[in-house]
């Protein structure tokens, strides 16, 4: 069995996509779910294809050593580093877009763009704690131009380790109030993922433990009295074996309380 994908938390809880003999199953990561897998070898996760709208997805395996995906199975999104100097290469570019700020505890912020109808979904996919909808524009090219201007001051990406470092915190109110006063947003968001932990979790790659909760693509697991934060993308490509991990893991301070 191999981890061939993941689903970040949006309306529902996050999940792992598992494949065995080409059949894809969903391992939901609801709070209280017990995971008991050992990590085996890691290689390319291949491709997951939905054959028809009513059928189950099918996995096409790949034995290439590169992980999570080899060059053949790595899709390159043309908008990833776009700054609006383009010919609108994909159909979605012509849709109405929103420009937003996403804030992560305690004092990290980034600017981003998405199609207007996906705004709240995109923010939840990223695990944003607070957000501000700054502008609505006619298409993706204009949105990228606005984003590039703001990114010169605020940046346009936040790494997962930074998000994990703030999981036990909340957004600093003075920081957020000052930011909103400067950018005068059309609307703001305050997200609650139901994830309450006392101390910063330990960043780890494992699939053993009890799910405490999820936030975007990060799952928080309790294992042996310690709390761990797992970037679900870091699991993609691993072969899984039934049975709890026997690896030596760093213990959190809470394990000694």
N, C-alpha and C positions, 0 to 999 in steps of 0.2 A: 504494500500500500504506500502511495506517495502523496505528499502534499503538492497539489497542482495549482493552487490558487487560494485566495481568501476573499472575504467580503467584509469591508469596513463597516463599522456601526453607523447606521443612519436612523431610520425609524425602528428597525429591528436590531437585534444584537448581532455582533460580528460572528463570522463563521469561517471555518476552514473547508476548502474543497479537497476531497480525498478521492484518489483514483485507484481502482484495483481491477486489473484485466480490462481496462478501457471504460469501465463503468464509474461514473462520478457520483459520489454521495456528499452530503452536507453535514459537517460536524458543527452544530450550533454551539455558540459560546455564551449561553445564558448564565447569569449568576447562579452559583451552586452546582454547575456542571462539573463532573469529575473527569479529568483526562488522565490516561495512564498509557503513555506511549514512550518508547525509547527512540532516539534519533539514530538512524543508520547512515548510509552513504548519501551524499548529496550530488545531484546531477541535474541537467536541464529538465524543467517541468513540462516541456513539450507544448501542446496546444489543446485547449478545451473548445469544442465546437458544439453549438446547439443545432441539431439537424433540422428540426422544425419547431414551430411555436408551441406545440403541445407535448413534444417529446422531451426525454431527459438528455442532458448534454453528454457528449462522447469525448473521451480523452484520447489524444494521439501522443503516444509516448516518444521520448527521445533519450538516447543513451549518452549524448555528448556530455563531457565532463563539466563544461561551463554551467554555473548556476547563479541565479535561479533560472536563467534562460541563455541558450547559446545564441550566436549571431543570427542563425536562421529563424529562431523563434522570438527574437526581440523586436517588438513593434516600436517604431519611432514616431512619436506624436509630433506633427509639424509645428504645433503651437508652443512646444515646451519652452523655447527660448525666444519666441517671437516678440518683437517690440513695435509691431505695426507697420514695418517696412516690407510689405508682402502683397501678393496678389490674391489674398483670401483663398487659399488652396483647397479648403474643405467646405462642404455644403453648410455646416453649422456656422461658418464665419458670417453668413448673411443674416443670422438671427439676432434679435435684440439681446444685448449683453449688460450685465451689471458689474460695476467696479466696487470692490469691497475691501475692508480691513478685517483681518482675523487676528485676534489676540489670544495669547497662551500664557498661563500663569507662570511667574508673577508679573513680568514686564517685557514680554516679547510680542512683537507685532509684525505682520507682513501684509502687503497689498496683493490682491489677486483679482482675476476676472473669471466670469462664467456666464453661460447663457442665463438670462433672467429667470426663467422658470425653474432652474436648478440651483438657485442661490442658496437656500437653506440646506438643501441636500449636500451641496459641495462643502459648506461650512462644517456640517456634521461629519462628513467623510474625513475631514482633516482633524477632527477633534477640537475645534476652536472652543474656547471658553466664553469669549465675548466676540461680537462682530458688529460692523457698521457698514451699511449699504451707502456708498458715497454718491454714485451716479448711475443713471441708466442711459445707455447710448445705442445708436442704431445698429451697429454691427461689431464683430470681433476685432476688426482692424483698428477702429477708433478706440475700443476698449484697451487694446494692447498699447496704444500710444499714450493714453492717460496713465495706464499702469506703469509704463516705463518712466514717466516723469516722477511719479510718486515713489517708485522703487529706488530712485537715486538717493532719497532721504531715509526710507524705511526698510528697504529690502523686499524681495519677493519670494522668499522661501524660508522655512523653518525646519531644521533637521529633527528627526524623531528623537534622538538623545536629549535635545533641548525640551521637547514636549514631555518626555519621561521625567526629566529633572523637576518639572513643575507639577507633577500629578497630585501631590499632597497639598498643594497651595491653591490659592484663589488669585484672581487678577487684582493687582493693586488699584484701589479705587481712584486715588489721586492721579496715577498714571493714565487710567482710562478716561477720566473726566477731562484732563488736559488735552488728550489726543482728540476726543470728540469735539471739544471747543475749537480746536485748530482746523479740523476738517469738515465740521458742520454736516453730519450725515443726514440722509433722508430718513433713515430708520436704524435702530440698533437691535441687537439680539443678545440674550443672556442664556446660555445653554446649560442644562443640568443633565449629566449622564448617570446620575445615581451612584456615582463611584466615590465612596468615602473611605479614605485611608489616613492613618495617623502620621506615618513617616514615608519619606521618599522610598519607593520600591527599588530593588536591585535590577538593573537591566541584564537580561539573560535570554538565551535561546533554548527553550525547553518546551515539552508538551506533556508534562506531568504536574498534576496539582488540581486544586479546586478553583474554578473561575470566580474571582471576586467581582469583576465587572470589566467593561470594555469602554474604550474612548477612541473613536476613530479606528485606526488600524492597530491600536495597542490593546493587548489583553493583559489584565492583572491576575496573576495566579498566586494562591497560597500553597506553600509546600513546606512541610516540616516546621511550621511555625514562622517561616519567613515569607515575605511578599516579593514577588518578582514581576517585572514588566517585560512583556514579550512583543516585539515588533513582528506582526504576523507575516510580513514580507520576508523576514529572515528565516521563516520555516519553509517557504516555498522551495520545492526541489528535494527536500529530505524524504528518504524512505522511512516509514514508521513501522515499529515493531510493537506488538502488544506487550504490556507490562511496564511498570513504573521505571523511570530512569534511575540508574544506580551511580550516576555521576556525583562527584563531590561538588557541592554548590556553596557559594559564599552565603553566610547567614546574616540576616538583617538584625539590627539592634533589637527589634521587637521580639525576636526569638528568645532573648535572654531576660525578658521582663517578668 
